[in-house]
Amino acid sequence: MERRFEFVKRVEGIEGLKLPERATKFSAGYDFYNPERVEIKPYKLGDNPVLVKTGVKAYMGENEFLMIVNRSSNPKKKKLVIPNSIGIIDADYVDNEDNEGEMGFLFYNLSNETVVIEAGEKLGQGIFTEYKTVTNDKAEGERNGGFGSTDTKR
């Protein structure tokens, strides 16, 4: 399968959107841009992280995943951190029965003030990675859910 990004239906018609892109020819990661203005309130104990949707889905090979990571400047400048440090987007996350495949970044705001991410600002990066499986792997399930889903039909 061809590796590519596309916009999801939810953001069709929004002017000025950019698909993820690499900044230089030696950049490992694709920069993701925020499609719409988002406010993230300061974190309080017990709060869930805020999901900032990208408006983008990714197609990739069966033996690949897309690792999404924070921008290096977000923790220092905006006090935004990703709770588990990285996100993993599996190849079967896109275009299944319960999910078009829109990816998102989970953030906690560790500052004492509301943080605003404007439309067009960079959110984080995505890095395509190949993986291996063991010879006695027996996984046969199929994804049927969206974000955070590991539901499978067995």
N, C-alpha and C positions, 0 to 999 in steps of 0.2 A: 504494500500500500504506500501511496505517496504521503509524505509527511507535510502537513499544511495547517494553517489557521484559517478559520472563517468566523464571521459574525453570526450570532444567534438571532432568531426572529425578533426577540424582545427589543433589540436596539436598531432594527431596520428603520431607516429614515432619519436617524439622528445625524446631523451634519458634523463633519470634522473628525469622525472616529478614525483611529489608527489601529491596524492589526499589530501584534507584537513584532518587534524588529530588533536586530542586533545593531549596536552602536558602531562597532568597528569590525574589521575582517577577522580579528582574533578574539572577539567576544564569545564566550561560551554560552551566555544566556541571552534570551530574547526579552527585551523590556516590554512589560505589559502596561497599558495606559488605562486610566480610569475613564469610563464612558460618561459619568455624570457626577455631579457634586455630591459628596458624602460627608456627614458629620459623625464623628466618633467621640462619644462622651467619655470622661475619665472612668477608668475601671474601678469598681467597688467589689469587695469580696463577695463571691457568689454569682457575679455577672457572667453571662456567656460572652465569648468573643463576638465581634461584629464581622459578619460576612460581607465583604465588598466584592460585588460581582463585576466581572471584566467585560461581559458582552461578547466573549470569544469562546469558541470550542476548538479542539485540536484533533486532528486525525494523524495516526502514526501506525507503525508496524506492530504486529502481534507480539513481538519480543522487545517492546519498548515501553517506557513510561515517561511522563513529563514531570520533572521535579520542579516545584515552584518554591521560591525562596524570597525572603525579604530583600529590599534594597539595603545596601550597607549604610545609607544615610538615614533611613527611617528611624532606627532606635535613637540615634544621637540628636537629630534635628527635630523629630516629631514625637519621640517617645513611643513609637508604635512597634510592637513586637508580635511575632507569630507564635501562638502558644506552643506548638510542637516543633518549632524551628523550620520545618519544611512541610510541604504538601506533596502528595503523590497522586498524579492523574494517570489512571490505567488506560490502556488502549481501548477497552470496552466501555469507558465512561461516556462516550459520545453516542448520540442518536439511539438510545434504547427506549423502551416503552414509557418510562416515567421521567425521562430526562433528556433534553436536547443536547446536553453536554457543556452548558455554560460553566466555566471555571470561576473560582473566586479565591480571594485571599482572606484568611481569618486574622483579625487584629485585636490586640488589647491596647488600649491607650493608657500608658503608665504615667502620663502627665496629670497635672491638677486642673487642666483646662480642656475644653472641647477642641479636638483637632479637626480641621477641615481639609479634605482632599478634593481639590478642584477637578473638574472635567479636564482631561488631557494630561494630568500629572501622572508620572510613573508610579506604579504600585509596587512592583517587584519584578522578578525575573523568572523565566522558565528555561530549563535545560533538559533537552532530550537525552535519554540514557537507555542503553541496551541492558538487558538482564539475562541471566541463565537460569535454567531449572534443573532439578536433580533428575537422574535417570529413572527413578521410581516414583516420580510425581504422578498423582492420580486425580488432579483437579479437573473436573468436568462441568462445574457449575457455570451458570450464565448470569450476568448482572441484569437486574431488573429495577434498579433504583438509582437515585441521584446522589447529591452531595452527601458524603459520609456513609454511603451505603456499601455494605459488603454482603447484601442479600444475594443469595444464589438459589437457583432451582436445582435441587439434587435428586 
